[in-house]
Amino acid sequence: MASYWTKYEDTHLMKAIPLYRQRLMHANSTDKVTLEVAIYIQKTIPELQDRTIDSIEKRLPYFENLLAGVFEKSDYAKKDQYLYSFLPRDNEGRIPNPCFTRHKYNGALSQYLKKENQDIA
């Protein structure tokens, strides 16, 4: 079973968020960018080399949304809520990045996507 991300690891992952956001702004595929940045992080941040690429890839969108203040604070894991809106996006945007998580954050993302699809129809 995967271990929880620690505050120490989050501090080091946070260093890569500006790069991740910059890459996302110019991306056609958020999935591809997320994977590329995860590989880069795993290879270049020694403190995260024990994390798998898959683990980093799944944490990045969730963590970026958390730092940007997307959704409600209560939609994030309690252990992460202290970082809510800690590092807003340059444009103050709140459009979510897709994510992979096991807690109720998925529900918030599902509701957002459902509403977006209804607005299009």
C-alpha positions in Angstrom: 0.0 0.0 0.0 1.3 3.5 -0.8 2.3 5.6 2.1 0.7 9.0 2.8 2.6 12.1 1.5 4.4 13.8 4.3 4.7 17.6 4.9 8.4 17.2 4.1 7.6 15.6 0.7 4.9 18.2 0.0 7.4 21.0 0.6 9.6 19.5 -2.1 6.8 18.8 -4.5 5.7 22.4 -4.1 9.0 23.5 -5.6 7.8 21.9 -8.9 4.4 23.5 -9.0 5.4 26.7 -10.9 7.1 24.5 -13.6 4.0 22.3 -13.8 1.7 25.3 -14.2 3.9 26.8 -16.8 3.9 23.6 -18.8 0.1 23.2 -18.4 -0.5 26.7 -19.9 1.1 25.6 -23.2 -0.2 22.0 -23.3 -2.6 20.2 -25.6 -2.7 17.2 -23.2 -2.7 17.7 -19.4 -2.2 14.0 -19.0 1.0 14.0 -21.0 2.4 17.1 -19.2 1.6 15.6 -15.8 3.4 12.4 -16.7 6.4 14.4 -18.1 6.7 16.6 -15.0 6.3 13.6 -12.7 9.2 11.9 -14.5 11.3 15.1 -14.2 10.5 15.4 -10.5 11.3 11.8 -9.7 14.7 12.2 -11.4 15.7 15.6 -10.2 14.4 16.1 -6.7 16.4 13.7 -4.5 13.9 14.0 -1.6 11.2 12.5 -3.9 13.2 9.7 -5.5 11.6 7.1 -3.3 8.2 8.0 -4.7 7.1 6.2 -7.9 6.4 8.2 -11.0 2.8 6.9 -10.8 2.5 8.3 -7.2 3.9 11.7 -8.3 1.7 11.8 -11.4 -1.4 11.2 -9.3 -0.4 13.7 -6.6 0.5 16.6 -9.0 -3.0 17.6 -10.2 -4.6 17.2 -6.8 -1.8 19.2 -5.1 -1.9 21.9 -7.8 -5.6 22.3 -7.3 -5.2 22.4 -3.5 -2.6 25.1 -3.7 -4.7 27.1 -6.1 -7.8 26.9 -3.9 -10.0 25.1 -6.4 -13.2 23.6 -4.9 -13.9 23.9 -1.2 -11.3 23.5 1.5 -13.4 20.6 3.0 -13.1 18.7 -0.3 -9.4 17.9 0.4 -7.9 15.5 2.8 -7.8 16.9 6.3 -4.1 16.5 6.5 -3.7 18.7 3.4 -6.2 21.5 4.2 -3.5 23.8 5.7 -2.2 24.2 2.2 -5.5 25.3 0.7 -5.0 28.3 -1.5 -1.4 28.6 -0.2 0.0 29.2 -3.7 -2.6 30.8 -6.0 -2.2 30.6 -9.7 -0.8 33.7 -11.4 -4.2 34.4 -13.1 -6.1 33.5 -9.9 -7.9 30.8 -12.0 -10.0 28.1 -10.3 -10.7 25.8 -13.2 -9.7 22.3 -12.0 -7.1 20.0 -13.3 -8.2 16.4 -13.6 -7.0 14.3 -10.7 -6.8 10.8 -9.4 -7.6 10.4 -5.7 -9.5 8.1 -3.3 -11.3 10.7 -1.1 -14.2 13.0 -1.6 -12.2 15.3 -3.9 -13.3 13.0 -6.7 -16.9 14.0 -5.8 -16.1 17.7 -6.2 -14.4 17.1 -9.5 -17.4 14.9 -10.7 -19.9 17.6 -9.7 -17.8 20.3 -11.6 -17.6 18.2 -14.7 -21.3 17.3 -14.5 -22.3 21.0 -14.2 -19.9 21.9 -17.1 -21.5 19.3 -19.3 -25.0 20.6 -18.5 -23.9 24.1 -19.3 -22.8 23.0 -22.8 -26.0 21.1 -23.6 
